[in-house]
Amino acid sequence: MGSLVVGSGEAVGDPARLDEAPVILEVEGAEPFTGNASVIDGGAFGPLLAFVQTALARGYSLKAGQVIASGSCTGYIEVPAGKLVTARFPAINGVVTMRFAEPA
């Protein structure tokens, strides 16, 4: 089971600077995981562009409210139930914190 946090959709400035912008993922009780979009083929927006081009070529269109999840730049991390997780995006002054619960 995974989770996805969707932001407010605010402009972040020059998208090219996001490729090297750090992402820090902290799982309560563990060393932080770090990464950036330079490890993603095509950078921060490469997977999005490829998906949209493929979808349009196959007759699909994107609609308001749809979300595209293209992966992670910190790798896949299993989080035990009850642990607090904080994702930090210093380049855009973003912080997201969540606690993972047992499946319903």
Backbone hydrogen bonds, N-H to C=O, Kabsch-Sander energy under -0.5 kcal/mol:
donor,donor_aa,acceptor,acceptor_aa,energy
6,V,4,L,-0.5
17,R,14,D,-1.2
18,L,15,P,-1.5
19,D,16,A,-1.0
20,E,17,R,-0.6
21,A,17,R,-0.5
23,V,35,G,-2.5
24,I,88,R,-2.3
25,L,33,F,-3.4
26,E,24,I,-0.6
26,E,86,T,-3.3
27,V,25,L,-0.5
28,E,26,E,-0.5
28,E,84,L,-3.0
30,A,27,V,-2.4
33,F,25,L,-3.1
35,G,23,V,-1.8
36,N,73,C,-0.5
37,A,18,L,-0.8
38,S,19,D,-1.4
39,V,36,N,-1.4
40,I,37,A,-1.5
43,G,40,I,-2.9
45,F,42,G,-0.5
46,G,42,G,-0.8
49,L,45,F,-2.5
50,A,46,G,-2.5
51,F,47,P,-2.3
52,V,48,L,-2.6
53,Q,49,L,-2.5
54,T,50,A,-2.2
55,A,51,F,-2.9
56,L,52,V,-2.7
57,A,53,Q,-2.1
58,R,54,T,-1.3
59,G,56,L,-1.5
60,Y,55,A,-2.8
66,Q,63,K,-2.2
69,A,67,V,-0.5
70,S,68,I,-0.6
82,G,100,F,-4.8
83,K,80,P,-1.8
85,V,98,M,-3.4
86,T,26,E,-2.7
87,A,96,V,-3.0
88,R,24,I,-3.1
89,F,94,G,-3.3
92,I,89,F,-1.6
93,N,90,P,-1.2
94,G,89,F,-2.3
96,V,87,A,-2.4
98,M,85,V,-2.6
100,F,83,K,-2.1
